Amino acid sequence: MPDVLDYRYLSDPIYFNKCRIDFPALGIKKIDIFNEPEIKLIQEENKQVKLGGSWRPMTCDSWQKIAIVIPYRDRWKHLKILLNRLHPMLTRQKADYRIFVIEQSGISTFNRGKLMNIGYLEALDYDSFDCFVFHDVDLIPENDKNIYLCDQHARHLASAIDEMRYHVMFYNYAGGVIAINRENVKKINGYSNFYWGWGNEDDDLSARTKSAGLLLTRPPEYIGRYKMVRHVKDSRAEHGNELFLSWRSRWSADGLNDHEGMNYTVVARDNRPLYTNITVNIGTSTVPKKQPTNPVQESLWWFFNFYYP
C-alpha cells in the first residue's frame, strides 16, 4: 500500500504553532556502515540531545511524540552508527522523540518480538508517546525525507534496503523499521512473544495488522532507503514457519496481554547521554504452557499467498 501520510500539512503555515518541516533542506545522506564512530564524537556533534536520548524543538510543537524502540544485544558498533545517524536526522525533522534501547541480558536465544513489547510498555512509563517506531539496530536510514511519524495504519518505513537491492522483500513484509501509533499497537496486541531466534515475528505482526483491519503502508522506495550494517546472521527461530501457520489462533492472546509470555525482570534502567538503556531478563526459550486448544492452522496455499500474492 502506498504511503498515506499527508506531507503537505507538515510544511503548511496555516497550522499555528505546529512545526513546519523544511522539505527542500532534507535529502539523501552519505552513510558509512564500515567505520565505527567514537561515542564521544557523536555526543559532541549532538549537544542538543538530552540525557536519555531525547530532544524536542523549543520554538514549535511537534506533530507527534515519538518513541524509538531498538531491541539489542551485543551490537555496539551497529548502535553507534545508528545513533550517529538518527539524532541529526530526527532533529532536522523537528521530531519530539526519545530513543529506547531494550537490551536482552544473559545468553538465552534472542527474542526480538518480546523485546519490542517490553519497549512499548516501558516507554509509556516515561511519557505518553503517540507513535512507536520499532527499529532494528542494523538498519541505517539514508534519506532525511523518510519522516518518522505514524499514520492511522502500520507504516513500514524500510521500503528499500540495500541488501535487498533496494526493493521490498515481499508484498506483506513488515520487518526492519515500522511505525505504529499507540492505539494500534494495542489493537494488534503488539508482537508475538513466541518467536525465539531470527525470523517470522515480523510476518506474524504483518498478519495481525491485516486481521485488525489495518493497512501496511510505505513511503516510496527512493525515500524509504536503508543501508544494513553487515553482521553474522543469528540462528532462525526454531519451527518458525510452523508457528507462523498458527498465528490466527494465538494473536488475540499472545502479545502485550499475555501475562505468562510477557514475564520479564528489569535488570537496570540507565539514562545514557544518547539513549535510554533498559536491560531486561526475559527468561529462556521455552514454549508457554498456555496454548490455544484446537489451534487453527493456515493452509500452505495461504502461506505462499501471504509471501507472493
N, C-alpha and C positions, 0 to 999 in steps of 0.2 A: 504494500500500500504506500503511495507517495506521502511525503511529509504534509501534515495538515496544520502545522504551526503557522499562524499568520504573522509573517515577519514585518508586515507594514506597520502594525501598531507599535512595534519595538522601537521605531525611529520617528513616530508621528508626534509632533509637538503639542497636539490637542490634549494629550493625557497629562494633566497638570501634576507636577512633582515626580512623575514616573521617569525612570532613567531612559534616556534616548541612546540607543546603540549606534555608533558611527560606523555603519557597514562598509563604506568605502575604505576606511582605515584598517579593516580586517582582511586577512588573506592567508595564503599558504606560507608556512614557516619551514625552514630547513631543519630537519630533525636528525640528530646524531644518536644512533642507537648502539654505538660501539664503544664510545669513550664515556667513562664514568665520571660525572661531575662531583666535585667536593661539596659536602653538605654545607660547609661554612660559606662557600661561594654562592650557593643557592640562597642562603639566608641573607647574604649581603645584597644580592640583586633583587630581593623581595622583602625589603624592610617594612613594607606596608602590611604584611601578613602578621596577624596577632598570634600570641602563644596559643597552641592548639590547632593552628592551621586554618584560621578563619579570617574573613575580610568582608567588608561591605562598603559601598560608596557612601560618602558623607554628604554629598550635595543633592542627592536624589534618592527615591525609593525604588529598589529593585522590584521586578515583577513577581519573583518567587523567592522563597528562602530554600536553599538547596543543600542537601547532604550528599556528599560524595562518599560512597561506601566501597572500600577496597579490601577484599579478602586476601590474606597474606600469610606466608611463611617462607623464610629463607630466600628472599628475593631482594636483598638490599640494593644491589646495583639497579635493578629494574625500578624500584621505588624511587630512588634518587633521580633517575632520568624522567620518570613520570611527574614528580613534584616540580622538577625544574621546568617542565612544560606547562603543567596545569595552572600554577599560580599566576604567571603573567597572562595566560590566555583568559582565565576567568575574570581577572581584574579589567582586562580590555573589554570583556563582555558586560562589565558592570554588574556582576553577579554578587548576591549576598549568599555566601557559602561557607561551609566548614568541611574539611577532609577528615574522614574517619578511617583508620587502618585497623582492621579486625584481624588480629594475629592469633593463629591456632598454635597452642603450646603442645609440647610432647612430640611423640614420633608416630602416633596413630595416623592412619590414612587421611589425607586431606578431604574435607567436606565443604566445598565451595558454597553450595546452596544454604547449608545451615549457618555458615558464617555471614552470608548476606542477610538472612533473617535476624541474626543476632545484631548485626549492624543497624538494621531498621529499628529494632526495639531500643537499643542503647542510645542511638542518636536522638530519639524522641525524649529521652531523659535530659538532654542538653537544651533542646529548643523545639518549637512546634514547626518543624520543616514541612514545606508544601510539596517538595519534589525530591525524589531519591534517585541518584544516578549510581547504579551498580556497575562497578568499573574494575575490569581485570588490570592487574598491576603491570602487565607486559605490553599493553596497547597504548600507544602514544599518538594523540590527535595531531594531524598535520595542519588543518585549516581552522583559523580563528572564527570563520563564519559558521562552524558547526556549533550552534548555540546550545549550551547546556541548560535546557528548560524542558519541563514536562508539558504534554498536551493532555487531552481528555482520554487518551488511549494508552498504549505502551509504545514508547518512542525508541526504536532501535537506532542508536547513534552510529554504530560501527558498520556502516553500509558498504565500506570498501577497505579491505585490509590488504597490505602489500603481499603477505604470504599467500593470499588467495587471488593474486593478480588483480587486486582492486575490484573485485566483484563479490556479491553476496554468495555465500557457500551454497545455500538453497533457499527457496522462497520463504519458508517459515523459520529461518534461522534467527535466533534471539540472543546469540552469545556475544561476549566481549564487553560491550558497553550498552546499557539500556536505561532509559529514564522513565520512571513510573511515578505518578503522583501518590500522595499518602493514602487517599481513599481507595485507589485502585490496587495498591499493594495489599490492603486488607481484603478487598473484594476477591482477589485471586488466591488469598491465603498465603501470600509470599511464595517462596521456593519450597520444593520438597526437601525434607531432611534425610531422605533415604539413600541418596547417591554418594557413596564413599569412593573417592577416586575420580579421575577425569572423565567427563562426558555425560551427556543425556540430561543433566539437570536443567540446561537451557532449553532443550526440546520439551521437557516437561512443563517449564514455565510458559513456553510459547503455546502449548496445547491448552493450558489453563486460561490464558488471555482470550483465546478464541471461544472457549466454552463459556467464559464470563461475558461474552458479547463485546469484547474489546478488539480493536484493530491493531495490527502490528505495523506502525508507520515508520518511515525512514526519510532522512534527508537524501538528496540525490548523491550519487556516487562521487562526484567531483568535490562535494562538501564533506561527506562522511568518511574521509580518508584517515587511515591509521597505519602506523608502522608497528610491527611486532618485534620486541626485543627478543633475540634468539636465546633459547634455553633448551635443556634436555626435557622432553615431554614426560609428564607424570604417567603412572600406570592408569589404564582406563578403569572405570567403575566396573566392579565385578557384577556380571549379569545385568549390565546397564540397559541393554536393549530389551531384555525380558521384563525388567522392572518398568521400563517406559510403556510397554504394552498394557500395563495395568493402571496407568495414570488416572483414568476416569473414575475408578473405584476409590482412589486414595485422596484426590486433590482437595476435597472439602474437609478432610480430617488430618492430612499430612502437610504440615506447614506451620504458620505462626500460631495456630490454635492448638497444636499438638503438644500437650504438657510433657509427655514422655520424650518425644523426639526433640523438643526444644530445651531439654535439660542441659544446662551448662553452668560453669562457675567462672566468674570474672577473677582472673589471677592478678591483674594490675590495670589501672587506668592512669594514663600519663599524658599530660598536655605538653607535647614537644613543640619546638619552635615552628615547624612547618605542618604539623598534623597532630590529631588526637589518636594516640595508640591505646587500643583496648585489647589486652591479651586474655584469651579465654581457654579454658579446658572444656572440650566438648565431648569427652568420653572416647570410647572406642568404636570401631566399625562393626557393630552388632545390629542385627535386624530387630526393630522394636517388637515387643511381644504383641501389641495390639495391631492386628492385621484385619483387613476387610474380610468379612465372610462372603463366600461365593464371589470373588472378585471378577469384574468384567474384563475380559481380555480383548484388546483390539485385534482385528484380523491382519494378516500380512498385507492384504490389499490396502487397508487403511494406513499401515506403517509405511509402505512405499509411496502412497499418495501424499502422505504428510511431507516427505522429503522432496518428492518430484511430482507436484500436482499438474 
